[in-house]
């Protein structure tokens, strides 16, 4: 993974408030919509891989930030339960299993071990939130 991707992941992992999470949700939406798959075939192999990694990571950040907001709301209402944690874990299986947003577009992309480790780290952070 390149340094930009590490920076994105580190920044998301450091979320400490709902305002910070909402800012990342909004930012991730912008990046996900701007990093299109339309012109992917026109790029070199390295550029394609970097673009796919960025799309995957921004989708991970979007998912994590969205779930962070849900967990914070549940925490404030004192309703964090195993059902919520199970739903979250199932949604994160998409990232760690390699079944991802690219399959619908018939693009073969498997996250590398570092990317899967980042997804697992985000999942653990939310599951242990009480």
Helices and strands as residue ranges (DSSP letters): H 3-13, H 18-34, G 40-42, H 45-76, H 82-97, G 103-105, H 113-127
